[in-house]
Amino acid sequence: MIVLPGGGYHRHAPHEGEPVAEWLRALGHAASVFAYPVLTRHPAPLDAVRAEVRRVRESGARRVALLGFSAGGHAAGMAAYTAGAPEERVDAVVLSYAVVSMLLPTHKGSRVNLLGAKAPGRRGGPPHSISS
């Protein structure tokens, strides 16, 4: 299990990292914390998570799962649902209060940190409109 702490793509929340991995290890699971890149634009965090999954597989893991909180949950979800190489495949994913929309004002910090200050948000309406 690879643990991805939250932190709005600005930092890694300490309470969502090593304490969670320790708890998983106490339950008998192999677990590590991955400090994906923050304060960097997409797709750098996604690419880094994929590389970590690949590294864990290459080290001999038969199954790889991601457990992500908030922005880490967003990164985990992206890694799980975005097409990639077979060695980057995720067998399971747990999204804990994940960022699921970059349009909500609640996730403005994640949107700005991951997509940039000019990324459209809810206030300006939908990012794309379809005209007939």
PyMOL commands that set and color helices and strands:
alter all, ss='L'
color gray80, all
select helices_A, chain A and resi 14-16+18-26+44-58+71-81+86-88+105-115+122-124
alter helices_A, ss='H'
color red, helices_A
select strands_A, chain A and resi 2-4+32-33+65-69+92-96
alter strands_A, ss='S'
color yellow, strands_A
deselect
rebuild
show_as cartoon
